[in-house]
């Protein structure tokens, strides 16, 4: 997952700091994630996926990805609203 998060984040032209802000995490969290020092929760990966506008399975090695390439890009506005709610919940939980 770590290499894929870094690759997709770089493709989106986001710094670690920018991504961490978007998902209500610390910069240290992204650094540790990208170096393999922590394993993210599904909720954290969902927040990253929505922020980077990429399906969750894109973070898996290619041989494990689904054949269906995920979410219709037209639905990202709806998903961004859900991501905001997830971020708010993560803040409340202290994550």
C-alpha positions in Angstrom: 0.0 0.0 0.0 2.8 2.4 0.9 4.2 2.7 -2.6 0.8 3.1 -4.1 -0.2 5.9 -1.7 3.0 7.7 -2.5 2.6 7.2 -6.3 -1.1 8.3 -6.4 -0.4 11.2 -4.1 2.5 12.4 -6.3 0.3 11.9 -9.4 -2.3 14.2 -7.8 0.5 16.8 -7.2 -0.2 16.8 -3.4 2.5 17.1 -0.8 2.3 14.8 2.3 1.4 17.9 4.3 -1.5 18.8 1.9 -2.9 15.3 2.0 -2.6 15.0 5.8 -4.6 18.3 6.1 -7.3 17.0 3.7 -7.8 13.8 5.7 -7.5 15.5 9.2 -4.3 13.6 10.0 -0.8 14.7 11.0 2.0 15.0 8.5 3.7 12.3 10.5 0.9 9.9 9.8 1.4 10.2 6.0 5.2 9.9 6.4 4.8 6.7 8.5 2.2 5.3 6.1 4.4 5.9 3.1 7.4 4.3 4.8 5.4 1.3 5.9 5.8 2.1 9.6 2.0 2.0 10.2 -1.0 0.2 8.7 -3.9 2.5 8.0 -7.5 1.6 9.0 -10.1 1.1 6.3 -11.6 4.5 7.3 -8.3 6.2 6.9 -7.8 4.6 3.5 -11.3 5.6 2.5 -10.5 9.2 3.3 -7.3 9.0 1.3 -9.1 7.4 -1.6 -11.8 10.1 -1.7 -9.3 12.9 -1.3 -7.1 11.6 -4.1 -10.2 10.7 -6.2 -9.2 7.2 -6.9 -10.9 3.8 -6.1 -9.7 2.0 -3.0 -8.4 -0.9 -4.9 -5.9 1.3 -6.8 -3.9 1.2 -3.6 -3.4 -2.5 -3.9 -0.8 -4.2 -6.1 -2.1 -4.6 -9.7 -2.7 -8.3 -9.4 -5.1 -7.8 -6.5 -7.2 -5.0 -8.2 -10.7 -5.6 -9.4 -11.4 -5.6 -13.1 -14.1 -3.0 -12.5 -12.1 0.3 -12.3 -14.3 1.7 -9.5 -16.3 4.8 -9.2 -17.8 6.9 -11.9 -15.9 10.3 -11.8 -19.2 12.1 -12.1 -20.0 10.9 -8.6 -17.0 12.4 -6.9 -18.9 15.5 -5.8 -21.3 13.3 -3.8 -18.4 11.3 -2.4 -16.6 14.5 -1.4 -19.6 15.4 0.8 -19.3 12.0 2.4 -15.6 12.4 2.8 -16.2 15.7 4.7 -18.5 13.9 7.0 -15.9 11.2 7.5 -13.3 13.8 8.3 -15.6 15.4 10.8 -16.2 12.1 12.5 -12.4 11.4 12.6 -11.8 14.8 14.3 -14.5 14.0 16.9 -12.8 10.6 17.5 -9.5 12.3 17.9 -7.9 10.7 14.8 
